[in-house]
Amino acid sequence: MNPPVVIVIGAGIVGCTVAHQLARSGASVRVFETRQPGQGATRASAGILAPYIEGHGSDALRSLGLRSLDLYADFMDRLIADSGADLIYARNGTFELAFDSADVKRLAALAAALARQGVAHQWVAPAAFKNHEPAASPAALGALLIPAHGFVGVTSVTLAAAAAARKQGVEFITETGAIRIRALTSSRVGVDAGGATWDADRVVLAAGSWSSQIVVEGAAAVPVTPIRGQLIELQSEPGLAQRVIWGPDGYLVPWPDGTVLVGSTVEDVGFDERHTDEGVSTLRAAAAALVPGLAGAPLTSVRTGLRPRGPDDLPILGRSTVVPGLIYATAHYRNGVLLTPLTVQLVDDLVFDRGDDPALRDLAPARHGRL
Ligand SMILES: Cc1cc2nc3c(=O)[nH]c(=O)nc-3n(C[C@H](O)[C@H](O)[C@H](O)COP(=O)(O)OP(=O)(O)OC[C@H]3O[C@@H](n4cnc5c(N)ncnc54)[C@H](O)[C@@H]3O)c2cc1C
């Protein structure tokens, strides 16, 4: 098999970055997308890279997140070199505020766990906020600063990956309709899409929340549920906040130009991608609680996305046991952006048969049935 022909289904951050890397590795790649690149959950993502916060209750998620975070700098360097794009990427930490004694206790437990693991962190008393985040709420009782964390501009990363992929010869076929996948002889995979039939050596299913709607002959539907998230953008003066500020009811991400992303809601409302007035006002209140100077800041945009959630909150990533050549790369739920560099590496290794990474054991599609 040299070079492999690969079809990637879905052009969110996972599909675009996987396509880019596969083309770099020498594959001949086509991407099928029902809309345009960068839609789905990706368009609403805050881009926070925070495995010690998100993975606090799950060893598996934390260790995947940490591995992926370690890959981030090289991943961004490759993307910037190949696309020529100017991308937002900061590794200046998260500042998690505590507003009551329960928050303080929880953050103290997290700080103790970080100390045992030798991870840099700092408890910041309110009197010292002026040295780190002067605009953070004076009502807070303290904050846990974790310097390893950071954030990335997700839409620009995804569109840069699509542009870099195109430069490497990847073809994007957009506005495709329903997709059906089936096994062909000699381990090749057939894909029916948009009234045409295609075949490939490998197919990567990266359709996020819509993965369940793609028919794979002989296999069960992928158990991915859409979980809506709303996110707003406010305009403030640049430098009001330096880093991600996190709190019990939301978080904010300060971009260098003064844009502040504020997220996010978590709603089980099916495939409804509309935003709501209630969602916007909840997020406005969350922003003002974290940084009072944001009260009344102009609202410049509202975005919604459907996070692809699997039954155990971990990605579904690995080979199909039903259709040889089919690889699932979906169900990244709340951490798809954090987990992108690791996902790209794992899928690249699977496509090129470089041996199975131990991380795939926790992520095997077959743990959820006939997949
Ligand atoms: C409000 C919000 C905030 C978030 N914040 C963070 C964060 O701070 N950090 C983090 O790591 N993660 C975050 N996430 C999660 C992250 O955005 C997702 O995990 C990630 O975007 C999933 O990417 P994906 O490419 O798998 O799916 P998607 O981005 O949903 O892309 C799937 C694509 O498949 C396409 N598609 C659908 N059906 C078909 C079909 N039949 N054929 C072809 N294509 C199809 C869709 O149109 C879509 O473009 C957030 C999500 C939301 C909603």
The ligand as an SDF file (V2000), in Angstrom:
LIG
                    3D

 53 58  0  0  0  0  0  0  0  0999 V2000
  -18.9050   25.8990   23.4590 C   0  0  0  0  0  0  0  0  0  0  0  0
  -17.7890   24.9110   23.3090 C   0  0  0  0  0  0  0  0  0  0  0  0
  -16.5760   25.1450   23.9430 C   0  0  0  0  0  0  0  0  0  0  0  0
  -15.5400   24.2080   23.8250 C   0  0  0  0  0  0  0  0  0  0  0  0
  -14.3440   24.5000   24.4010 N   0  0  0  0  0  0  0  0  0  0  0  0
  -13.3110   23.6190   24.2890 C   0  0  0  0  0  0  0  0  0  0  0  0
  -12.0690   23.9260   24.8580 C   0  0  0  0  0  0  0  0  0  0  0  0
  -11.9060   24.9770   25.4670 O   0  0  0  0  0  0  0  0  0  0  0  0
  -11.0460   23.0240   24.7110 N   0  0  0  0  0  0  0  0  0  0  0  0
  -11.2080   21.8510   24.0290 C   0  0  0  0  0  0  0  0  0  0  0  0
  -10.2640   21.0710   23.9350 O   0  0  0  0  0  0  0  0  0  0  0  0
  -12.3990   21.5410   23.4670 N   0  0  0  0  0  0  0  0  0  0  0  0
  -13.4480   22.3920   23.5850 C   0  0  0  0  0  0  0  0  0  0  0  0
  -14.6540   22.1020   23.0370 N   0  0  0  0  0  0  0  0  0  0  0  0
  -14.8340   20.8020   22.3960 C   0  0  0  0  0  0  0  0  0  0  0  0
  -14.2780   20.7970   20.9860 C   0  0  0  0  0  0  0  0  0  0  0  0
  -14.7080   21.9380   20.3110 O   0  0  0  0  0  0  0  0  0  0  0  0
  -14.7510   19.5340   20.2520 C   0  0  0  0  0  0  0  0  0  0  0  0
  -14.3750   18.3750   20.9840 O   0  0  0  0  0  0  0  0  0  0  0  0
  -14.1140   19.4590   18.8590 C   0  0  0  0  0  0  0  0  0  0  0  0
  -14.3820   20.6450   18.1340 O   0  0  0  0  0  0  0  0  0  0  0  0
  -14.6290   18.2590   18.0830 C   0  0  0  0  0  0  0  0  0  0  0  0
  -14.0890   18.3500   16.7980 O   0  0  0  0  0  0  0  0  0  0  0  0
  -14.5180   17.3490   15.6400 P   0  0  0  0  0  0  0  0  0  0  0  0
  -13.7400   17.7160   14.4520 O   0  0  0  0  0  0  0  0  0  0  0  0
  -14.4720   15.9520   16.1500 O   0  0  0  0  0  0  0  0  0  0  0  0
  -16.0700   17.6180   15.4310 O   0  0  0  0  0  0  0  0  0  0  0  0
  -16.8260   18.8430   14.7470 P   0  0  0  0  0  0  0  0  0  0  0  0
  -16.0980   20.1040   14.9480 O   0  0  0  0  0  0  0  0  0  0  0  0
  -18.2360   18.7880   15.2050 O   0  0  0  0  0  0  0  0  0  0  0  0
  -16.7100   18.5090   13.2020 O   0  0  0  0  0  0  0  0  0  0  0  0
  -17.4470   17.4820   12.6120 C   0  0  0  0  0  0  0  0  0  0  0  0
  -17.6930   17.8720   11.1660 C   0  0  0  0  0  0  0  0  0  0  0  0
  -18.3370   16.7820   10.5110 O   0  0  0  0  0  0  0  0  0  0  0  0
  -19.2700   17.3250    9.5930 C   0  0  0  0  0  0  0  0  0  0  0  0
  -20.2440   16.3210    9.2150 N   0  0  0  0  0  0  0  0  0  0  0  0
  -21.3910   15.9920    9.8290 C   0  0  0  0  0  0  0  0  0  0  0  0
  -22.0250   15.0050    9.1570 N   0  0  0  0  0  0  0  0  0  0  0  0
  -21.2620   14.6890    8.0960 C   0  0  0  0  0  0  0  0  0  0  0  0
  -21.3880   13.7660    7.0240 C   0  0  0  0  0  0  0  0  0  0  0  0
  -22.4290   12.9620    6.9000 N   0  0  0  0  0  0  0  0  0  0  0  0
  -20.4350   13.7530    6.0940 N   0  0  0  0  0  0  0  0  0  0  0  0
  -19.3570   14.5740    6.1680 C   0  0  0  0  0  0  0  0  0  0  0  0
  -19.1880   15.4750    7.1800 N   0  0  0  0  0  0  0  0  0  0  0  0
  -20.1310   15.5310    8.1330 C   0  0  0  0  0  0  0  0  0  0  0  0
  -19.8430   18.5180   10.3590 C   0  0  0  0  0  0  0  0  0  0  0  0
  -20.4730   19.4510    9.4810 O   0  0  0  0  0  0  0  0  0  0  0  0
  -18.6180   19.0730   11.0420 C   0  0  0  0  0  0  0  0  0  0  0  0
  -17.9860   20.0680   10.2460 O   0  0  0  0  0  0  0  0  0  0  0  0
  -15.7180   23.0110   23.0850 C   0  0  0  0  0  0  0  0  0  0  0  0
  -16.9220   22.7840   22.4270 C   0  0  0  0  0  0  0  0  0  0  0  0
  -17.9550   23.7260   22.5360 C   0  0  0  0  0  0  0  0  0  0  0  0
  -19.2320   23.4890   21.7980 C   0  0  0  0  0  0  0  0  0  0  0  0
  1  2  1  0
  2  3  1  0
  2 52  2  0
  3  4  2  0
  4  5  1  0
  4 50  1  0
  5  6  2  0
  6  7  1  0
  6 13  1  0
  7  8  2  0
  7  9  1  0
  9 10  1  0
 10 11  2  0
 10 12  1  0
 12 13  2  0
 13 14  1  0
 14 15  1  0
 14 50  1  0
 15 16  1  0
 16 17  1  0
 16 18  1  0
 18 19  1  0
 18 20  1  0
 20 21  1  0
 20 22  1  0
 22 23  1  0
 23 24  1  0
 24 25  2  0
 24 26  1  0
 24 27  1  0
 27 28  1  0
 28 29  2  0
 28 30  1  0
 28 31  1  0
 31 32  1  0
 32 33  1  0
 33 34  1  0
 33 48  1  0
 34 35  1  0
 35 36  1  0
 35 46  1  0
 36 37  1  0
 36 45  1  0
 37 38  2  0
 38 39  1  0
 39 40  1  0
 39 45  2  0
 40 41  1  0
 40 42  2  0
 42 43  1  0
 43 44  2  0
 44 45  1  0
 46 47  1  0
 46 48  1  0
 48 49  1  0
 50 51  2  0
 51 52  1  0
 52 53  1  0
M  END
$$$$
